[in-house]
């Protein structure tokens, strides 16, 4: 389904100032000659600026015409900068081009051209085109050809520039003074031909350049030779790129027709014949076929006089032009040549081409030819086009469902041709009924093909036809068909699946109302279902449709379309939207429409097609919900009738494979129609309890949610995992304001489900996730009744559960599924805190329900998750911190107890320095900010543990930025300090984590890796001159090697070996570290021995003192994969040699 997100309605280029600010920064940016030189910060700054410009222009794609008043100011500075650099390049004055004028400016210019279109953006008033520019542009293009690695945008912009320059009204021979006769034309022709066979946009610009060059009077003689060379080339080797480039040039050349000479046409037709003779390699190419059709049509038009008719005041009148004698010819003045008739036949065949672009080119060409023909001949063309509809429909006898999928191309081509003919006023009044009859069918053209449908292009083209007729026909000819057309256009604009078709139908309706006003309530409907309203599907179905249905002329037609098409649609989202639309329309007159539309919905449920059953159940559910929410009268009897429909279904309807949609719709029907009388029904084939039970055990989340809505109070002891998931979800959506007696039981049930020590603990991860999601919903539902409905002890337990959830690292075959719980715990904890703080005046004392210690532990846990390895978890955690920062100041005693410690620092980094273009999941952006929070003592231990876990992770997306940030932060700390945080304090904190988790490899190994990172960053060296620092280093060494001989984890041993080997390079503890090396050089794991020897060799290479060559030889020549006993002797020799150079520790 097309994207129909709600977008702002722009009236001007609102971001023009921002665009100019970015452009000015690029223009004035001072770059060194080598853009990749070290320390070139300007080069790094340029990329985000260009990205911002691209984003700004992309937002104007749908309303690019709003750029027109600003184009000169948008392109002027960019082109001036580019031209200044081009002057130097053309003269060869610099070897290294600057990126701002040779790479960045062409890209900016191209982005503007892409947004507004080359035809508008590359006009002469935006591009300079003086005589002096000819040499500059040619020189720049020749320089670019010598550097194929230069960006293609540069070549494209220069070619467009040249295509304007060649239109100067001077003989190009005047510029040959320094080059010799004809060199200027030759240089221009060579420049265009060089890029004519390229696959990119350079070909389009090159074709435009050559076409404008050959259109000059002083260059027309070159057209024939150019075409003949292309023919000879294609005869030797059929190259699609050669054919495509040549066709583009000739099509541009023949566009106006004023540049053609009598000898051109035969040569051009010879080219077309050569292309047609190479069917497989050339004609099958879409672009070649498109440009061939364009050229064929334009050649035929060059043989015809000017337009014989034109539209004036919505009537067809003779076209009179005193300066054009051909234009005033009557029907009998000329005969249509055989060549033109053959061209018309070819274009009619091209209307059935498989490619849309070919069909559209054929439609426009056919209409332009018909515009130049006598009226009786143009009417024959129209009849031939209408005849295309009958190819697959046997004279219109077949219904839409019976049409084959192959008919799509034919119908689309025929409809496009009708649109182009109608736009030019070539549909006479006598043919109007026939054309409109086919348009009615085409407007509903939607054929199922596999898992989707085709025909959106046909419906879009049909809207184009009806829009065109409004501009060409008079009101009298349309009035007999006005009501039917109005109904169909409104229905399509409201209920079509594709956003572009809804918009097109709305535009056609508006055009008819604005020009002819024969549509009932036209002005009123335009206000309710305008172009922007129907762009959003929800607005079209739920807001505009019921407003239009208030007019009786449209109501029944809208309902018929919903039941005949939308509720039977293959797309479930369309059926859901259609059911809501039926409800909204029924609410216009529920007492009258409700029963009749309920009967139609019941008829749908009797079908054997699952789509129709689903649509019928959804409609019943929506109508039942309308009955339930109506305040005008009691509809309990009508709701009961809707509920009884469920009992008529056999059980297999809800239990068969792939039944989730029907089961979900049935639950919605139960939710809308359940009542006391319904609960007492007997003798049903399928009871509502059976449906709820099936839904709660279903694997689809949407079905579980529907079951939760249908039966909020259902409980299943000893339920299956799927049922547990539904129960947890259900407990979160109960209306506890009306059932406050169940609050404690519900919370206790959910808390038991996530408490590993409880008998009610659920091992199913999805159940625990749903429980964590449900807990804050209950608190929010209670609102200001928290104090009366929630005990302090239960509130404390609630926060303790969230804190425990922040430390859940459950894994299974899907990976770290515990991250789901951690994210749910973060969201739940913050939502609960916000609810407590918002209602704090009704909770006394607040510390009993939300102890400040638990608040601090929660924030610490969130900061830990913000610094961990998973991008999505970091994103959720940082967003949660921002939410806490936005909490209002409390009017309680000591409010700082419920405020973030170091709030100013956190606010500055997370809010004031936030960049909407960057994601908090990006480690390179987030970790440098989070590491500054280590200065906050209260959160340091948890945050540091998060950094340790990220450094020890395998993914570079977290490990590298976390390591770099921690090293940079430590480098800025004092080595030791009694009054502030120091490197020594940092090492002690990490050491405490190491000692507390000595038996947990998941944490112990990352801490060892963190010490190694700090060692490699020269951080440990800073404390080696201090006695306390040496003591800490010795403790780190001792923790690292404790029980290392018995360790079964190779990863742990290798991490320890790498750290011990690195510590051997620190003189203060090198003796102790060297003493431990044989443990690793003679370890039972060969991989440990090998990696230790390699690391030790690298360490020795970095020592400032010279070590005996014998040590290096032993490390290099010893086979460390050999038997351990054979390695003890070389290991001892290495240790003794290194100890001789090691200074004893102080």
Secondary structure, 3 states (H helix, E strand, C coil): CCCCCCCCCCCCCCCHHHHHHHHHHHHHCCCCCCCCCCCCHHHHHHHHHHHHHHHHHHCCCCCHHHHHHHHHHHHHHHHHHHHHHHHHHHCCCCCCCCHHHHHHHHHHHHHHHHHHCHHHHCCCCCCCCCCHHHHHHHHHHHHHHCCCCCCHHHHHHHHHHHHHHCCCCCCHHHHCCCCCCCHHHHHHHHHHHHCCCCCCCHHHHHHHHHHHHHCCCCCCCHHHHHHHHHHHHHHHCCCHHHHHHHHHHHHHHCCCCCCCCHHHHHHHHHHHHHHHHCHHHHHCCHHHHHHHHHHHHHHHHHCCCCCCEEEECCEEEECCCCCCCHHHCCHHHCCCCHHHHHHHHHHHHHCCCCCHHHHHHHHHHHHHHHHCCCHHHHHHHHHHHHHHHHHCCCCCCCCHHHCCCCHHHHHHHHHHHHHHHHHCCCCCHHHHHHHHHHHHHHCCCCEEECCEEECHHHHHHHHHHHHHHHHHCCHHHHHCCHHHHHHHHHHHHHHCCCHHHHHHHHHHHHHHHHHCCCCCCHHHHHHHCCCCHHHCHHHHHHHHHHHHCCCHHHHHHHHHHHHHCHHHCCCHHHHHHHHHHHHHHHCCCHHHHHHHHHHHHHHHHCCCCHHHHHHHHHHHHHHHHHHHHCCCCCCHHHHHHHHHHHHCCCCHHHHCCCCHHHHHHHHHHHHHHCCHHHHCCCCCCCCHHHHHHHHHCCCCHHHHHHHHHHCCCCCCCCCCHHHHHHHHHHHCCCCCCCCHHHHHHHHHHHHHHHCCCCCCCCCCHHHHHHHHHHHHHHHHHHHHHHHHHCCHHHHHHHHHHHHHHCCCCCCECCECCHHHHHHHHHHHHHHHHHHHHHCHHHCCCHHHHCCHHHHHHHHHHHHHHHCCCCHHHHHHHHHHHHHHHCCCCCCCCCHHHHCCCCHHHHHHHHHHCCCCCCCCCCHHHHHHHHHHHHHCHHHHHHHHHHHHHHHCCCCHHHHHHHHHHHHHHHHCCECCCCCCCEHHHHHHHHHHHHHHCCCCHHHHHHHHHHHHHHHHCCCHHHHCCCHHHHHHHHHHHHHHHCCHHHCCCHHHHHHHHHHHHHHCCCCCCHHHHHHCHHHHHCCCCHHHHHHHHHHHHHHHHHCCCCCCHHHHHHHHHCCCCCCHHHHHHHHHHHHHHHHHHCCCCC
